[in-house]
Every structure is written in structure tokens, then in C-alpha cells.
Amino acid sequence: MKRVFCKMHGAGNDYIYFDCFEEPLEDPASVSVKLSDRHRSVGGDGVVLILPCEGADARMRMFNADGSEGKMCGNAIRCVGKFLHDVKGIKKEQYTIATNSGVKTLTLTKTGENGEALSFRVDMGKPVFLPEKIPALFSGERVVGHPFIVDGETYRVTCLSMGNPHCVVFCPDPDALPLDRIGPKFENHPAFPERVNTEFVGVTRTNELKMRVWERGSGETFACGTGACAAAVASVLNGFCEENAEILIRLRGGDLTVRYTGETVFMTGPAAIAFWGEAEI
């Protein structure tokens, strides 16, 4: 059976999107593994289903490249907003999208000459710091700048959840790190029972960060929306950036802007359609 898909990306974090408003997608985990292969298929960081939802404009389900289902993706949810606006013709200034980590609100922030949606601000909600809720096997109420040994080396980590678990590591130059080697060591460390997304972050100037990310289930990606939020929150907690300020996050695939108010986190960034296609399912 063939299904039409839409390849979209937010700052280079690319997924294969299926419109499931009328027709469900069977076995999306296997489909994600097959289609995410960048050498033998479409290629992407995973698959996203856009589904109807009572009480919200849509429901988003996202699957990583290894077939595991994620709870939330900040870049993917902006693309869902663009899909609703540009493709489904649901023209609104605000959208509500249900995810496995709750309902998120998107606000359209920029449109193009033809009225197409170009960027959105997402209310990502409150960060979760309690280790058992992340989950992460640390003691205390918060893990901020905590010494942590990985593969024989000591790092200082800050851990939190933005709908999925994150471990933020500040370092002088993220580009110099052998991420293919150390990324899997963090992801699969016993301290993280559900694995973890790891952000390697450098402070470049006031309220500006440079980041590389190793995502659980997908490896290094060009961008990670929840990861950018986690990096911004961690930078405030560690005294590197200012609370309630616009923090610019420079990623390999583009820039995101994050503001941590001390209560909630707002993320603003682009959403783009790369191409349409048809795949054998």
C-alpha cells in the first residue's frame, strides 16, 4: 500500500509526516525504522503522525528513527502547526496540539508573502527538576552542575525533563567533541532508566549558546527543540544566562530562541516543508 507523506523540518530536525485525519497508519514504529534510513529510503529523524483530537486542533505522535515513541518534540510540533495552517487550511493565530506529554499551545509568529506559516512560538510548559520524575537516578530535589562520570571522564551535568529526559553538559567547544563516541555513553547510562537526550553546550556570549545534541533513539540531530529548552533552562540555573530573557540557541541546523520565565518555557523557531512524496508502506 502506498501513502503520501510530507517531509518537513524545524531548524534541520527533519521528520516524515503522515496526515492521519482520515486514515490511520498501521505499525508506525516499523514504518519509522524503514523510512528514516537515509541511505535506503526517504531519510529522517523519525516519523510523525498528525491525528484528529477531541478538545484540541490535532494530536501529534512522534516516533524516533529506531522505532521508539517519543513523548514530545519541539521542532516537530511547530511543523504540525504549519501543516494545519498551510495544508489543512485551518487558519488560526493559535493552535492546541495534544502530545504524549500534554497539550501544547502554538502561536503563529511569522508568515510569508503568500500567507504561509514560517515560524511559531510554543509554550513548552514547566520544566521538571525532581530526579525521579525525569527520570534520573540522582538524589536531592535538583541536579544542577552535578559531577557525573561517563566512560571514565567526569562531567558536570544538569538534568531536567521538558516532556522527555535531558542531560545538559556545558563545555568550551561542542564542535570539538567526538559525539559519535560519547553520545551513546550518555544515552544508555544506567543513571537514566528511560535513556536520555544529551545537550553539549558552549556559552558564546551573553544570552547566546551553541549546542550539539545526541537524541535518544536517533543519534546526533541537527536540532532538538526540547533540548534547546533544556539548555536554556540549565544555562539560567548555572548562572550563564538571564532569566526571562530571549536566549539564542545556535544549532547545527539553524537557530531557536528560548525564554525561561522561571515558571514556563517559550520556544520560537521556524517550520518548513522540504518536499512531498509517496512511500510503499
Beta strands, then each sheet from edge to edge (+ up, - down):
strand 1: 2-10
strand 2: 13-19
strand 3: 46-51
strand 4: 58-64
strand 5: 69-70
strand 6: 94-99
strand 7: 102-111
strand 8: 117-125
strand 9: 143-150
strand 10: 153-161
strand 11: 165-170
strand 12: 197-205
strand 13: 208-215
strand 14: 219-221
strand 15: 247-251
strand 16: 254-260
strand 17: 265-270
strand 18: 272-280
sheet 1: 5+ 4- 3+ 2+ 1- 18+
sheet 2: 5+ 4- 6- 7+ 8- 17+ 16- 15+ 13+ 12- 11- 10+ 9-
sheet 3: 5+ 4- 6- 7+ 8- 17+ 16- 15+ 13+ 14-
end
